[in-house]
Amino acid sequence: MIYAGYLRDGRQLRIAYFSDEVSRMSVEEPSGGWSPDHEIVRFDRQAVVSREDVIAAWTSDGGLARAEAERRLDEILLIAVDRQGSLAGVTTAYLARNGQLQADMWHLRAFTPVAHRNSNVGVAIVVAARDRLIQRFVEREDQRGLGVLIEIENEGLRRRFPKGLWFETDFLLIGRNERGDDVRVHYFPGVRAPAPAGAPAPP
């Protein structure tokens, strides 16, 4: 039973999905991984893709205003690069409190330029970003947050993975936000559910 928040009266909510509520990719995972034609790397440890390259992708294909694109630069976690050295995907993560879970969560965003949206790079970079955040937690590099949260804005992606558990990413559906986006979570190893608002934290 997976923690999914609290009711207003302080009762804790938990979810367990039936086995047929698991969404899987419609194809078998390639032997080289989900995105063998792309390299996924830490943005702060590479010199192929510049900050301006990312801004250009966000403002053209992503429709972000330049000011917002510049603000998100410090949130970049990983990028995907194709064999020609072009940006094929980018993830950002920021820590924010989630009202439903009453906990701080790492909010993960993933963006894929139009030219790469027919590949599996989107799935690959989400999994890699999840693993990087888990690594930071396990190795005590950054132990803030209960886990990772993603909000699925893309209607096509929601239709492709409509069920409770998105198997390849291990993100569990806990509801929808005020915009109607699917909200999915992956908890860090060994974390405990927070106490309800106003109650002391567990020992």
MARTOR-810620 format. One record per residue: x, y, z of N, C-alpha, C, O, CB in turn. Coordinates in pm, whole numbers, padded with zeros to 5 digits, always signed. Glycine has a CB too. Example, Ala and Ser with C-alpha at 12.3 -4.5 7.8 and 13.67 -1.06 7.14 Angstrom:
BEGIN
+01319-00569+00780+01230-00450+00780+01320-00330+00780+01424-00332+00846+01131-00447+00905;+01285-00225+00708+01367-00106+00714+01290+00003+00787+01341+00114+00804+01408-00060+00572;
This chain:
BEGIN
+00085-00118+00000+00000+00000+00000+00089+00124+00000+00170+00143+00091-00097+00000+00123;+00075+00207-00102+00162+00322-00122+00097+00449-00069-00021+00474-00095+00197+00339-00271;+00173+00527+00006+00125+00652+00063+00082+00748-00047+00155+00768-00145+00233+00717+00151;-00040+00809-00031-00092+00900-00133-00148+01029-00075-00211+01107-00147-00199+00830-00213;-00126+01054+00056-00170+01181+00114-00259+01161+00236-00266+01051+00292-00243+01262+00010;-00326+01270+00276-00416+01270+00392-00550+01331+00356-00560+01419+00271-00352+01348+00509;-00655+01282+00423-00784+01347+00418-00785+01467+00512-00694+01482+00594-00898+01247+00453;-00886+01551+00502-00891+01670+00586-00902+01637+00734-00860+01717+00818-01008+01756+00544;-00958+01520+00765-00972+01482+00906-00848+01412+00961-00848+01365+01074-01092+01392+00924;-00740+01405+00880-00615+01348+00929-00595+01202+00899-00490+01146+00930-00606+01368+01074;-00694+01137+00839-00677+00996+00801-00583+00986+00681-00592+01063+00586-00814+00930+00770;-00495+00888+00687-00396+00870+00581-00455+00788+00466-00529+00692+00488-00269+00802+00636;-00421+00828+00342-00464+00756+00223-00350+00672+00168-00236+00719+00162-00516+00853+00116;-00379+00549+00128-00281+00463+00063-00346+00392-00055-00467+00369-00055-00223+00359+00164;-00265+00357-00155-00314+00300-00280-00240+00169-00310-00119+00160-00291-00297+00399-00396;-00314+00070-00356-00255-00050-00414-00332-00080-00542-00454-00098-00538-00260-00173-00312;-00263-00087-00654-00330-00113-00782-00330-00262-00814-00237-00335-00778-00262-00034-00895;-00435-00307-00882-00441-00444-00929-00338-00467-01039-00291-00371-01101-00584-00479-00979;-00303-00591-01062-00195-00622-01156-00227-00576-01299-00136-00547-01375-00167-00771-01155;-00356-00570-01335-00389-00526-01471-00392-00374-01483-00426-00320-01588-00523-00584-01513;-00355-00304-01376-00346-00158-01379-00201-00114-01395-00162-00008-01345-00407-00097-01252;-00123-00195-01463+00017-00161-01491+00032-00126-01638-00002-00206-01725+00112-00279-01453;+00082-00004-01665+00106+00038-01804+00247+00000-01844+00342+00034-01773+00084+00191-01821;+00262-00070-01956+00392-00108-02007+00413-00052-02147+00317-00024-02219+00407-00261-02008;+00539-00037-02184+00570+00003-02320+00513-00102-02415+00507-00220-02381+00724+00022-02341;+00471-00059-02535+00411-00151-02632+00515-00229-02710+00481-00315-02791+00323-00075-02727;+00644-00198-02686+00752-00270-02753+00849-00321-02649+00854-00270-02537+00824-00180-02857;+00927-00421-02686+01028-00473-02596+01144-00374-02583+01177-00304-02679+01079-00610-02645;+01205-00368-02465+01319-00280-02446+01435-00325-02535+01472-00442-02532+01362-00277-02298;+01493-00233-02614+01607-00270-02697+01725-00316-02613+01738-00277-02497+01650-00152-02785;+01811-00401-02671+01925-00453-02596+02018-00343-02549+02086-00358-02448+02001-00552-02680;+02023-00232-02622+02109-00120-02583+02042-00022-02490+02100+00082-02461+02155-00049-02703;+01920-00053-02442+01848+00040-02356+01740+00112-02433+01725+00094-02554+01943+00140-02292;+01665+00194-02363+01552+00262-02425+01593+00363-02530+01516+00391-02621+01470+00329-02320;+01713+00418-02519+01754+00520-02615+01899+00500-02656+01984+00581-02619+01734+00661-02555;+01930+00394-02731+02069+00363-02764+02135+00466-02854+02258+00471-02862+02076+00229-02829;+02056+00549-02923+02114+00648-03014+02144+00780-02946+02186+00876-03012+02021+00672-03129;+02123+00787-02815+02146+00911-02742+02232+00884-02618+02224+00777-02556+02012+00975-02701;+02312+00981-02584+02391+00974-02460+02326+01066-02358+02297+01182-02388+02540+01013-02485;+02304+01015-02239+02245+01096-02132+02353+01128-02030+02418+01038-01976+02124+01021-02065;+02372+01256-02004+02483+01301-01919+02437+01411-01825+02334+01476-01848+02602+01350-02006;+02515+01432-01720+02491+01545-01631+02525+01675-01706+02630+01685-01769+02575+01533-01500;+02437+01770-01697+02458+01895-01769+02582+01968-01720+02652+02033-01798+02336+01986-01755;+02611+01957-01589+02725+02028-01532+02858+01957-01555+02963+02003-01509+02704+02047-01384;+02854+01843-01626+02979+01770-01651+02999+01742-01800+03053+01639-01838+02979+01638-01574;+02955+01835-01883+02972+01820-02027+02997+01958-02087+02968+02060-02026+02848+01752-02092;+03051+01957-02208+03082+02084-02275+03031+02086-02419+03076+02167-02500+03233+02109-02274;+02937+01997-02451+02884+01988-02588+02765+02082-02606+02756+02154-02705+02843+01843-02620;+02673+02079-02510+02552+02160-02516+02566+02279-02421+02595+02260-02303+02426+02076-02481;+02546+02397-02472+02561+02519-02391+02428+02558-02326+02322+02505-02360+02614+02634-02478;+02435+02651-02232+02315+02705-02171+02227+02772-02277+02105+02764-02272+02351+02805-02060;+02291+02839-02373+02216+02906-02478+02146+02805-02570+02038+02833-02621+02308+02996-02560;+02208+02687-02591+02143+02581-02669+02013+02537-02603+01911+02517-02670+02237+02461-02685;+02017+02523-02471+01897+02480-02398+01790+02588-02404+01673+02559-02427+01931+02446-02252;+01830+02712-02383+01735+02823-02390+01667+02826-02527+01546+02843-02537+01805+02958-02363;+01747+02809-02632+01692+02812-02768+01588+02702-02788+01484+02725-02849+01805+02797-02872;+01616+02582-02737+01520+02471-02750+01393+02498-02671+01283+02476-02720+01584+02339-02703;+01409+02547-02549+01292+02575-02465+01204+02684-02525+01081+02674-02520+01337+02615-02326;+01265+02787-02579+01186+02900-02629+01125+02873-02767+01023+02932-02802+01272+03024-02635;+01187+02785-02845+01132+02754-02978+01033+02638-02969+00913+02658-02986+01244+02719-03078;+01082+02518-02943+00994+02401-02937+00909+02396-02810+00798+02343-02812+01077+02275-02947;+00960+02452-02701+00888+02443-02575+00794+02558-02548+00708+02547-02461+00984+02434-02465;+00809+02668-02621+00719+02781-02604+00738+02861-02477+00649+02937-02438+00580+02734-02609;+00853+02845-02409+00878+02921-02288+00923+03063-02322+00988+03086-02423+00984+02852-02201;+00886+03156-02236+00942+03290-02248+01090+03283-02210+01129+03199-02129+00865+03392-02158;+01171+03370-02267+01315+03364-02241+01345+03381-02092+01434+03314-02039+01388+03471-02323;+01274+03469-02026+01300+03492-01884+01278+03365-01803+01356+03334-01713+01211+03604-01830;+01172+03291-01834+01146+03165-01763+01250+03060-01799+01294+02984-01713+01004+03112-01796;+01291+03055-01927+01394+02962-01968+01524+02989-01894+01590+02895-01849+01417+02970-02119;+01562+03114-01880+01684+03149-01807+01672+03112-01660+01769+03068-01599+01714+03299-01822;+01554+03130-01603+01535+03095-01462+01553+02946-01437+01604+02905-01333+01397+03139-01415;+01511+02864-01535+01518+02718-01516+01657+02661-01538+01680+02543-01509+01422+02651-01610;+01749+02740-01588+01883+02686-01617+01947+02623-01496+02010+02518-01508+01972+02796-01671;+01934+02684-01380+01997+02630-01260+01927+02506-01206+01976+02443-01112+02001+02736-01153;+01813+02470-01265+01741+02350-01224+01773+02229-01313+01724+02119-01288+01591+02376-01227;+01856+02250-01416+01885+02140-01509+01959+02028-01438+02054+02051-01363+01969+02191-01629;+01913+01906-01461+01972+01788-01399+02053+01708-01501+02174+01692-01485+01861+01699-01337;+01987+01659-01606+02051+01579-01710+02008+01628-01847+01903+01690-01863+02017+01429-01693;+02092+01600-01947+02054+01624-02085+02080+01497-02166+02160+01412-02127+02133+01746-02145;+02011+01486-02280+02038+01380-02377+02096+01445-02501+02049+01549-02546+01908+01298-02411;+02199+01381-02557+02267+01433-02675+02266+01324-02781+02297+01208-02751+02414+01479-02642;+02231+01360-02906+02233+01261-03013+02374+01243-03069+02468+01307-03023+02135+01300-03124;+02387+01158-03169+02520+01125-03222+02586+01243-03293+02707+01243-03314+02509+01009-03318;+02507+01343-03331+02562+01463-03394+02596+01572-03293+02644+01679-03330+02465+01518-03497;+02572+01543-03165+02602+01640-03060+02493+01742-03036+02516+01843-02971+02727+01711-03094;+02373+01715-03089+02261+01808-03071+02180+01770-02948+02173+01653-02910+02171+01809-03196;+02119+01869-02887+02035+01847-02770+01913+01765-02809+01840+01802-02901+01992+01980-02707;+01890+01652-02739+01777+01565-02769+01678+01555-02653+01570+01500-02668+01827+01427-02805;+01716+01609-02538+01627+01604-02423+01692+01673-02305+01814+01683-02297+01590+01460-02388;+01609+01720-02213+01661+01787-02094+01564+01765-01979+01442+01768-01998+01684+01939-02120;+01618+01745-01860+01534+01735-01741+01575+01842-01641+01692+01876-01628+01545+01594-01677;+01476+01894-01572+01500+01986-01462+01432+01929-01338+01337+01852-01348+01448+02130-01494;+01481+01969-01221+01420+01925-01096+01428+02039-00995+01531+02105-00981+01491+01798-01041;+01318+02062-00927+01316+02165-00822+01239+02110-00703+01145+02032-00718+01252+02299-00874;+01278+02153-00584+01217+02106-00461+01101+02197-00424+01117+02319-00417+01320+02100-00346;+00984+02139-00402+00867+02217-00364+00773+02129-00282+00775+02006-00294+00794+02275-00489;+00693+02193-00200+00600+02118-00116+00477+02080-00198+00424+02161-00274+00559+02202+00008;+00433+01956-00182+00311+01909-00246+00201+01903-00142+00214+01834-00040+00333+01769-00313;+00093+01975-00168-00013+01983-00068-00082+01850-00041-00114+01820+00074-00115+02083-00111;-00104+01770-00144-00170+01641-00124-00087+01549-00037-00141+01483+00052-00196+01575-00258;+00043+01545-00061+00131+01456+00015+00179+01518+00146+00232+01448+00232+00251+01417-00069;+00160+01649+00162+00208+01722+00279+00357+01696+00300+00402+01670+00412+00128+01682+00404;+00432+01703+00190+00575+01673+00195+00647+01748+00083+00588+01781-00020+00601+01521+00183;+00775+01775+00106+00859+01830+00000+00893+01719-00098+00932+01609-00057+00987+01895+00059;+00878+01747-00226+00907+01651-00331+00993+01716-00438+00985+01837-00460+00777+01595-00393;+01077+01636-00504+01150+01685-00620+01057+01679-00740+01022+01571-00786+01280+01603-00644;+01018+01795-00792+00931+01803-00908+01018+01792-01033+01101+01879-01060+00848+01936-00908;+00997+01686-01108+01080+01655-01225+01007+01694-01353+00892+01656-01374+01117+01504-01228;+01076+01771-01437+01023+01805-01569+01113+01741-01674+01234+01731-01655+01015+01960-01589;+01054+01698-01785+01131+01646-01897+01083+01714-02024+00963+01730-02046+01117+01490-01908;+01179+01753-02107+01146+01819-02234+01225+01753-02346+01345+01728-02333+01176+01972-02229;+01155+01724-02457+01219+01665-02575+01191+01754-02695+01074+01779-02726+01167+01520-02600;+01294+01804-02764+01270+01883-02885+01190+01804-02988+01193+01681-02990+01403+01928-02945;+01119+01876-03074+01029+01815-03171+01098+01707-03254+01038+01603-03282+00971+01920-03262;+01221+01731-03295+01292+01638-03383+01319+01502-03319+01352+01407-03389+01423+01699-03426;+01306+01493-03186+01340+01368-03116+01219+01304-03047+01236+01212-02968+01449+01394-03014;+01101+01352-03075+00984+01304-03003+00932+01170-03051+00846+01111-02987+00875+01404-03012;+00983+01120-03163+00943+00986-03208+01036+00877-03157+01019+00760-03191+00938+00982-03359;+01134+00914-03075+01227+00817-03017+01184+00786-02874+01086+00841-02824+01374+00869-03021;+01259+00699-02809+01232+00667-02669+01315+00751-02573+01326+00718-02455+01257+00521-02644;+01375+00859-02624+01463+00938-02540+01388+01001-02422+01446+01021-02316+01531+01047-02623;+01259+01032-02441+01182+01091-02332+01172+00998-02212+01191+01040-02098+01044+01127-02380;+01142+00870-02239+01135+00771-02131+01273+00751-02068+01286+00746-01946+01081+00636-02183;+01375+00742-02153+01510+00716-02104+01559+00826-02013+01622+00798-01910+01606+00699-02221;+01532+00951-02047+01585+01061-01967+01508+01077-01836+01565+01121-01735+01580+01192-02046;+01379+01042-01836+01303+01043-01710+01358+00938-01614+01377+00967-01495+01153+01018-01738;+01383+00818-01663+01437+00711-01579+01576+00750-01527+01607+00729-01409+01445+00577-01657;+01660+00806-01614+01794+00846-01573+01789+00957-01469+01867+00956-01374+01876+00891-01694;+01698+01053-01486+01686+01162-01389+01635+01110-01256+01683+01151-01150+01592+01271-01442;+01538+01020-01259+01491+00956-01135+01607+00889-01063+01623+00905-00942+01381+00854-01165;+01687+00813-01137+01799+00741-01076+01904+00838-01021+01965+00810-00917+01863+00647-01179;+01926+00949-01088+02022+01048-01038+01974+01108-00906+02054+01128-00815+02044+01159-01142;+01845+01138-00895+01791+01192-00771+01797+01088-00659+01825+01121-00544+01646+01240-00791;+01770+00962-00693+01784+00854-00593+01928+00843-00547+01954+00829-00427+01736+00719-00651;+02022+00849-00641+02164+00841-00606+02204+00952-00510+02274+00926-00412+02250+00848-00732;+02159+01074-00535+02192+01185-00448+02137+01162-00307+02201+01197-00208+02135+01316-00505;+02017+01102-00300+01957+01075-00169+02033+00964-00096+02068+00981+00021+01809+01035-00186;+02057+00853-00164+02121+00737-00101+02264+00770-00056+02308+00725+00049+02123+00619-00199;+02335+00848-00137+02473+00883-00106+02483+01007-00017+02593+01058+00006+02550+00907-00233;+02370+01055+00034+02363+01168+00127+02415+01299+00067+02455+01390+00139+02442+01136+00252;+02413+01306-00065+02449+01431-00131+02339+01534-00113+02366+01653-00096+02476+01407-00281;+02215+01489-00117+02100+01576-00095+01985+01489-00048+01927+01413-00126+02061+01656-00225;+01951+01499+00080+01845+01414+00135+01716+01491+00163+01631+01447+00241+01893+01349+00262;+01704+01605+00100+01578+01676+00108+01475+01605+00021+01510+01544-00080+01595+01824+00065;+01353+01613+00059+01246+01557-00023+01217+01412+00008+01305+01335+00048+01281+01570-00168;+01090+01376-00011+01044+01239+00013+01065+01151-00109+01074+01029-00097+00897+01238+00052;+01074+01214-00226+01089+01139-00350+01075+01230-00469+01100+01350-00461+00987+01025-00357;+01034+01171-00582+01026+01242-00709+00880+01246-00755+00809+01147-00744+01115+01176-00816;+00837+01361-00806+00700+01379-00852+00703+01432-00995+00779+01524-01027+00622+01476-00758;+00620+01374-01081+00605+01425-01218+00457+01452-01245+00370+01379-01199+00663+01325-01322;+00431+01558-01321+00296+01592-01363+00291+01576-01515+00363+01646-01587+00256+01738-01318;+00208+01485-01564+00203+01452-01706+00106+01547-01776-00016+01528-01770+00162+01304-01727;+00161+01648-01843+00077+01745-01914+00038+01696-02053-00068+01732-02105+00150+01878-01925;+00122+01613-02114+00100+01570-02251-00014+01469-02259-00007+01361-02200+00228+01509-02309;-00120+01505-02332-00237+01418-02340-00205+01285-02407-00256+01181-02368-00349+01488-02415;-00118+01289-02510-00080+01166-02577-00009+01070-02484-00030+00949-02490+00008+01196-02696;+00077+01124-02398+00149+01040-02302+00055+00984-02198+00069+00869-02155+00261+01120-02235;-00042+01065-02156-00141+01015-02059-00223+00900-02118-00255+00804-02049-00234+01129-02013;-00256+00911-02247-00332+00802-02311-00246+00678-02328-00296+00566-02319-00385+00847-02448;-00117+00698-02353-00027+00584-02374-00003+00508-02244+00012+00386-02244+00105+00631-02433;+00002+00581-02133+00027+00519-02001-00084+00561-01905-00062+00644-01817+00167+00560-01945;-00204+00503-01920-00318+00550-01842-00335+00482-01707-00415+00527-01625-00441+00531-01921;-00263+00376-01683-00293+00293-01566-00216+00337-01442-00134+00429-01446-00263+00147-01596;-00244+00268-01332-00192+00312-01203-00041+00318-01192+00014+00413-01137-00243+00226-01099;+00027+00215-01243+00173+00209-01234+00232+00214-01374+00199+00131-01459+00219+00081-01160;+00320+00310-01396+00395+00317-01521+00520+00233-01499+00616+00278-01438+00431+00467-01561;+00517+00110-01551+00613+00006-01514+00757+00047-01540+00841+00033-01451+00583-00120-01588;+00788+00097-01660+00927+00124-01696+00990+00234-01611+01111+00234-01589+00936+00162-01841;+00910+00327-01564+00964+00437-01483+00940+00416-01334+01003+00483-01252+00902+00569-01526;+00851+00324-01296+00814+00298-01158+00756+00423-01091+00784+00451-00974+00935+00247-01079;+00676+00498-01166+00603+00611-01111+00457+00570-01092+00394+00517-01183+00614+00737-01203;+00405+00597-00973+00270+00555-00936+00174+00673-00944+00205+00782-00897+00270+00495-00794;+00058+00650-01002-00045+00754-01013-00111+00777-00877-00160+00683-00815-00150+00716-01118;-00111+00903-00831-00177+00934-00703-00294+01030-00720-00358+01067-00622-00076+00994-00605;-00323+01072-00844-00436+01162-00866-00407+01259-00979-00318+01237-01060-00469+01238-00739;-00485+01366-00983-00468+01471-01082-00461+01607-01013-00523+01629-00909-00583+01469-01186;-00383+01697-01074-00374+01830-01017-00489+01918-01065-00580+01870-01134-00240+01895-01054;-00485+02047-01027-00596+02136-01060-00609+02161-01211-00715+02205-01257-00579+02268-00989;-00503+02134-01288-00509+02149-01433-00558+02022-01503-00581+02022-01624-00371+02188-01488;-00574+01914-01428-00615+01788-01487-00500+01699-01530-00523+01595-01592-00702+01814-01604;-00376+01737-01496-00259+01656-01531-00247+01538-01435-00273+01551-01316-00130+01741-01527;-00208+01421-01488-00178+01307-01401-00060+01341-01311+00039+01396-01358-00149+01180-01485;-00070+01307-01184+00039+01327-01087+00091+01190-01047+00015+01106-00999-00009+01409-00962;+00220+01169-01066+00281+01039-01037+00402+01058-00946+00472+01160-00954+00322+00967-01167;+00426+00961-00860+00536+00973-00763+00622+00848-00761+00578+00737-00793+00480+01001-00623;+00746+00869-00722+00840+00761-00693+00911+00801-00564+00976+00905-00560+00943+00736-00814;+00900+00718-00459+00958+00753-00330+01102+00703-00318+01138+00600-00375+00874+00694-00217;+01182+00779-00244+01320+00739-00218+01321+00617-00125+01227+00597-00049+01401+00856-00157;+01429+00537-00130+01436+00416-00046+01431+00450+00103+01503+00538+00150+01563+00337-00077;+01345+00379+00177+01343+00390+00322+01273+00509+00380+01272+00525+00502+01477+00389+00370;+01213+00597+00298+01148+00715+00355+01017+00676+00423+00956+00574+00392+01121+00819+00245;+00977+00761+00518+00852+00741+00589+00751+00846+00547+00787+00958+00511+00873+00746+00741;+00623+00808+00552+00517+00904+00524+00522+01013+00629+00547+00985+00746+00378+00835+00521;+00498+01138+00590+00500+01246+00688+00381+01238+00783+00279+01177+00750+00501+01382+00619;+00393+01299+00898+00281+01308+00990+00180+01405+00932+00217+01494+00856+00327+01353+01131;+00050+01391+00966-00049+01487+00916-00020+01627+00967+00048+01644+01068-00189+01445+00957;-00071+01726+00898-00047+01865+00935-00084+01889+01081-00193+01853+01125-00127+01959+00844;+00006+01951+01155-00019+01982+01296+00021+01874+01393+00019+01897+01514-00163+02012+01316;+00058+01756+01343+00099+01646+01430+00251+01639+01438+00318+01678+01342+00041+01512+01380;+00307+01590+01550+00453+01576+01557+00504+01471+01461+00436+01372+01436+00496+01541+01699;+00623+01491+01407+00683+01395+01316+00716+01266+01391+00746+01271+01510+00810+01453+01251;+00710+01149+01323+00743+01022+01387+00891+01019+01425+00972+01087+01361+00709+00903+01294;+00929+00940+01528+01071+00934+01570+01157+00867+01464+01278+00854+01483+01084+00858+01702;
